[in-house]
Amino acid sequence: MKSPDVFATRSWTTRRERKKRRLLRLAGYRDGRVIQKANMIAAMEELLEPGDRVCLEGNNQKQADFLSRMLAEVNPARIHSLHLLISVLSRPEHLDLFERKVANRVDFSFSGPQAVRLAEMVSDGRIQIGAIHTYLELFGRYFVDLTPDVSFIAADSADSAGNLYTGANTEETPVIAEATAFRDGLVVAQVNEISKSIPRVDIPGSWVDLIVVADRPYAIEPLFTRDPALITDVQILMAMLVIRGIYEKHSVRTLNHGIGFDTAAIELLLPTYGESLGLRGKICTHWVLNPHPTLIPAIESGWIESVHCFGSEVGMERYVAERPDIFFTGSDDSLRSNRAFSQVAGLYAADLFIGSTLQMDGQANSSTAIAGRIAGFGGAPNMGSDPHGRRHPTPAWLEMTSETGDQTRGRKLVVQLVQTFRDGMQPTFVETLDAVAVGRRPS
Amino acid sequence: MKSPDVFATRSWTTRRERKKRRLLRLAGYRDGRVIQKANMIAAMEELLEPGDRVCLEGNNQKQADFLSRMLAEVNPARIHSLHLLISVLSRPEHLDLFERKVANRVDFSFSGPQAVRLAEMVSDGRIQIGAIHTYLELFGRYFVDLTPDVSFIAADSADSAGNLYTGANTEETPVIAEATAFRDGLVVAQVNEISKSIPRVDIPGSWVDLIVVADRPYAIEPLFTRDPALITDVQILMAMLVIRGIYEKHSVRTLNHGIGFDTAAIELLLPTYGESLGLRGKICTHWVLNPHPTLIPAIESGWIESVHCFGSEVGMERYVAERPDIFFTGSDDSLRSNRAFSQVAGLYAADLFIGSTLQMDGQANSSTAIAGRIAGFGGAPNMGSDPHGRRHPTPAWLEMTSETGDQTRGRKLVVQLVQTFRDGMQPTFVETLDAVAVGRRPS
């Protein structure tokens, strides 16, 4: 079957040929898969091409920071107009890429620490934002219209066959590597060391093209290594209200907590206040959550059956290794986290999402976007949404049915913990979210 | 911190110890990871325990059918009360498991060919249905409250280190293996052969506990190897309406098609009717879809930029291998499909889902459940739902905005192709879906 306007002859292996050319240009810089760190900037100038779609592993925890620091130093006369794909714009050099005109476009999820500088650079026209996504949405696009040409990822170690060990911080490495490797993109991994053998294989060597031993171990951000003594009386009161008024009332067994003292207070009160209500085994048994230290009392007192994690938490490695009944771990005893599957679990398998927010309007719309900051979303709009596709009934989900008639279905519980006034007596409840004006601003 | 009622001493490695005991009991039946096929039934009686949560790889395409046939023959006096987790209850032996009382409970997604027998066995009380899920929902629960104790999976080949090659039919093997292996479950793979080396690694050997060479290659169901000449004039007319009235009108570039002649007609008309409208490059560029043969004319005439696949399609292996620019393939030239990630892409990254249905009511609620059949859902309620978490704007998505005011957002296009009357002049449009009565039936 031929249409009037067929492409009579064309190559169907252009991506594969381009990958071969990239690797050929690198011949002088690599020994098999291995590149020396001192050559990395020069190697990047050979392997990249202007306009490439480049995925850089970087989220609110693990960072391919050696590779991002090197990338920020390539010569913009040679490598420019990159389209950056990144979960979290969190490090200064991520924005230096745009300052130096190495990149000019970004698709991302969250930009916590760089939110103010990002807003300025968007105003100045130095960054074009494709879109701000939830993690799962961004990962989904890696298989559709945002497939990476080159990905820069991070792992603990590699063996001589290129197999990667990610230890407790597997996080989003598998989804990035898969989307890139199987569409003839180039996968470049920074590792802390190359070993004769690795404790387990997290990413098969046949998915990895190039490996560099970084100048220092990859950066990792602690999310919740804080002093529980800083939890306030008001937060304890709110936590009691949640346990009694929401978790007990709705029999919430599968859930995802946000990060911070508000939800940490709930975790800490389960073995005392929760126990006094006779709720052990009845609520909070299955979690989608990183290994927060504030979960320890509930785990030790037998409240928790399982925890699946997006990533790990600095300092929790030995505790997790000693509690394989609770966490997903490998035969090497370390956590196997997986950001993509934890987001799927949080979306579809959890009955409740609870978080905190900065502003809320009269219709309970909430936002963390306030004027002059573009922070983005992370996972909240994914896990904090009621997925229409969900079908399995649980008491918590069915309890939330508000429809009547033939078409009733359950609903996910979505809870926001806020106080009436934020720091500086800023009101939490507003007529119109700041986000409305932020969204209208031309970009 | 101690609560009044702590578990003073308990083991935190019960899952790991149980796995060790299972493997110890198998000592006489295995040589390293390898079990001989003649011993498989006896081996299953040693490795399984009554009440186990057992995941059996089986969907509308790939089947771990050697393992399901063997499982159906274990002695129910020893192995009983299994809780089966399976995407699609499609083979007779899947229901024989319940007939013989080896299993008594099932969580699943779809039961096409066995829908009538399933409905009977539920009525008779021989099967308890936990829930009927979408694929992504079921996969999510594997990391929360339905983590498998034992998984039976299928691959093309294994090497001596236990690494698995799945060829074009990777499908759901990775998500099952990950959920099981990293919570000290047992992963058992049937393979077509054991080779000295495999073309690529799809599942690392350190995730796989036991391997058996099956009596014949794993079963694989062709989904769409049919004669396009059977497409009717009405289907061609409907396809033209869709191209002109929906895809052109809304600039639909990223999409998922259902299976069948209705949507095949659309695919076939792109290079002719679509070309005559000047739509090449403007619609239908990025697909989430198996490699349907009816996509070939659109691919050959330059309409399609990429296709990510849930699974493969029998007979399309060589075509896919010759078109790596379009499909996700490995260095061995064969497809890397991935059901979990394709469902994520279909949910979050696609602008349109189009399918067919059996009944529709006045509010456009639709269902394929009719009296006396429990077919389930597959992926449709997932990909055919508007995900609240989605944030990235595309023309197709923004076009669907119906809200006004500050909180406007886009919406996924969900299209059902139906004719007014089905076979036997059964009306498609009904006052009340049969599914309402089916849902009310006590089970």
Interface residues (C-beta under 8 A of the other chain):
Chain A: M1 K2 S3 P4 D5 V6 F7 R10 S11 W12 T13 T14 R15 R16 D107 G130 A131 I132 H133 T134 L136 E137 F139 G140 R141 F143 V144 D145 T147 N163 V175 E178 A179 A181 F182 R183 D184 R200 V201 D202 P204 G205 S206 W207 R253 T254 L268 P271 T272 E275 R280 T285 H286 V288 P297 E300 S301 G302 S306 H308 E322 R323 P324 D325 I326 F328 T329 G330 S331 R336 N338 A340 F341 S342 V344 A345 G346 L347 Y348 A349 A350 Q363 N365 F377 P381 N382 M383 G384 S385 D386 P387 H388 G389 R390 R391 H392 P393 D406 Q407 T432 L433 V436
Chain B: M1 K2 S3 P4 D5 V6 F7 R10 S11 W12 T13 T14 R15 R16 D107 G130 A131 I132 H133 T134 L136 E137 F139 G140 R141 F143 V144 D145 T147 N163 V175 E178 A179 A181 F182 R183 D184 R200 V201 D202 P204 G205 S206 W207 R253 T254 L268 P271 T272 E275 R280 T285 H286 V288 I296 P297 E300 S301 G302 S306 H308 E322 R323 P324 D325 I326 F328 T329 G330 S331 R336 N338 A340 F341 S342 V344 A345 G346 L347 Y348 A349 A350 Q363 N365 F377 P381 N382 M383 G384 S385 D386 P387 H388 G389 R390 R391 H392 P393 D406 Q407 T432 L433 V436
